[in-house]
Amino acid sequence: MSAPTISPPLHSIPADIRNAQDYAALAPHFMPPAHYAYISGGSGHGQSVAANQTALAQWALYPRLLRDVSHGHTRITLAGEEHAHPLLLAPVAFHKLAHAHGEIDTARAADATDTCMIASTQSSYTLEETASAGGARRWFQLYLLPRREDTLDLLRRAEAAGYRAIVLTVDAPIQVANRRALAAQFQLPPDVAPVNLRGYDIAPRYAGNGPGDSRFFQGAMRGAPGWDDIHWVMSQTRLPVWVKGVLHPDDAAALRDAGVTGLAVSNHGGRSLDGAPSGLDVLPAIRAAVGPDYPLMYDGGVQSGSDLFKALALGANAVAVGRLQLYALSVAGALGVAHMVKLLREELEICMAMAGCATVADITGKALFKPAR
């Protein structure tokens, strides 16, 4: 069987792109199959990836009549920071798998659309290079490294490069195999690596090799983040610290009480515990647990402005888009990502206008309807 033909990235927007979700359909034609399998797949059997789509699809939107939305806008305040719209670019590893310019082009698109980009620790360009390519509105996703001195150095680098918040990701201490990537025989290409981690000791501290030891309980999980790590990170920086990967209301309330700035309600795009619920399904309970004013961000399966609207209606203050940014990047680089953001924002505005919501603050659960199945 001959290898599939992969189109090079375009220098203009394809004529058949009508909405943001169209980039997801085009992406397989612009990425090697193994790269696409890695990006699109989830852990295990992909149950949590599917859960994200199912959770979004179960809701319908009420159109409302005779509402004056002529003063409408999408501006929000998120943990004291002004944003032109409630859409952020979620941290995703290895943008270079989608496009040779990787995070550099994503940062340029974020700057052009006044969008906050959350740069990943596992970027294929350094956090400094990514910062220099974009505007001032950028956050940094932090993974804890085995040695605190290395984590602290990474944190100091993010501060020096002008990142304005830290998003501490704590929900993936065990990396469960991506079956789609395995079937496609995915391997990182020689020119793609987690360059932010060069020079650090990233070998696990615990092997779990004692008699009767489990390589999970006494192995991987012995190096998992704990409460002392949360307090330590907050003590080491003046930047706002968010925690990403929250799915249980009790965890959410405890993190709020610990002084964390805000939470990202997320099942890691279905790439952590397979079978975990969609963040959308637990979002109302988490909102109830933390109260009406505590900052919450959602990510997971978002591909349209109506998806954004649903997450906002169910309790999120902002919504981060993950895979879709890489799909757009693969098709048309920075131009594709900027166009995808523009389409999502316009789709959100259409939903808001038709639902009678002039501002993001007007979007509540009353705007949603769940049909009987």
Salt bridges, closest charged atoms under 4 A:
GLU81 OE1 - HIS83 NE2 2.85
GLU81 OE1 - ARG137 NH1 3.94
GLU81 OE2 - ARG164 NE 3.05
ASP105 OD2 - HIS99 ND1 3.90
ASP105 OD2 - HIS101 ND1 3.59
ASP105 OD1 - ARG108 NH1 3.12
ASP114 OD1 - ARG137 NE 3.55
GLU128 OE2 - ARG157 NE 2.78
GLU149 OE2 - ARG147 NE 3.72
ASP150 OD2 - ARG147 NE 3.00
GLU159 OE1 - ARG156 NH1 3.02
ASP171 OD1 - HIS268 ND1 2.89
ASP201 OD2 - ARG205 NH2 3.07
ASP228 OD2 - ARG148 NH2 3.77
ASP229 OD1 - ARG148 NH2 3.23
ASP250 OD2 - HIS248 ND1 3.96
ASP257 OD1 - ARG256 NH2 2.91
ASP299 OD2 - LYS244 NZ 3.38
GLU346 OE2 - LYS342 NZ 2.82
GLU349 OE2 - ARG345 NE 3.76
